[in-house]
Amino acid sequence: MGQKVGEWTIEGELGRGSTSTVYKATHASLPGDFALKAINPKLTDTPEAAERFMHQGQAAASINHPNVVRMQAPFVEAGTL
């Protein structure tokens, strides 16, 4: 794919559900591959929805457990995917 989203480059789609799509991505300055989750734009059409997404991302980033995928950096970038 090669599409850029901020510092991220989308390499391909990993999976899709009713609320989001997960992409394989690389970061401009971080080594390795990452999973980038994009919320369905229909679910983020209000400022409150974007705020809720960021709040949930920050809460997820505070979890550190070997059986839980680590959240790196929640962000909102409108109109990119």
C-alpha positions in Angstrom: 0.0 0.0 0.0 2.6 2.6 1.0 0.1 5.1 2.3 1.5 7.6 4.9 -0.4 8.5 8.0 1.7 11.0 10.0 5.0 9.2 10.9 3.5 5.8 9.8 3.6 3.9 6.5 0.8 1.4 5.9 2.3 -1.9 4.5 -1.0 -3.8 4.2 -4.3 -4.8 5.9 -4.2 -7.4 8.7 -7.9 -7.6 9.5 -11.2 -5.8 9.4 -14.2 -5.8 11.8 -17.4 -3.8 12.2 -15.7 -0.9 14.2 -12.1 -0.8 12.9 -9.4 -2.0 10.5 -6.0 -3.2 11.6 -3.0 -2.5 9.3 0.6 -3.7 9.3 2.7 -0.5 9.5 6.2 0.8 10.0 7.2 4.0 11.8 9.7 6.6 10.4 12.0 6.4 13.4 11.1 3.2 15.3 12.4 -0.2 14.2 10.2 -3.1 13.5 6.6 -3.7 12.4 3.6 -2.5 14.2 -0.2 -3.0 14.1 -2.0 0.3 13.4 -5.7 0.3 14.3 -8.0 2.7 12.4 -11.4 3.2 13.8 -14.3 3.3 11.2 -14.8 7.0 10.4 -18.5 6.7 10.8 -17.8 6.1 14.6 -15.6 9.1 15.0 -17.7 11.9 13.4 -18.0 14.0 16.5 -15.4 15.6 18.8 -16.7 13.5 21.7 -16.0 10.3 19.8 -12.4 11.3 19.0 -11.9 12.3 22.7 -13.3 8.9 23.8 -10.9 7.1 21.4 -7.9 9.1 22.8 -9.0 8.4 26.4 -9.3 4.6 25.7 -5.9 4.6 24.0 -4.3 6.3 26.9 -5.8 3.8 29.3 -4.7 0.9 27.1 -1.1 2.4 27.0 -0.9 2.1 30.8 -1.3 -1.7 30.7 1.9 -3.7 30.8 1.4 -7.4 30.8 3.1 -10.2 28.8 -0.3 -11.5 27.5 -1.5 -8.0 26.3 -0.4 -6.2 23.2 1.3 -2.9 24.2 -0.3 0.3 23.0 2.4 2.6 21.7 0.8 5.9 20.8 -2.9 6.7 20.3 -3.5 9.6 17.9 -6.3 11.1 15.8 -5.5 12.0 12.1 -8.7 12.9 10.3 -9.4 11.8 6.7 -6.3 9.6 6.2 -7.6 6.0 5.9 
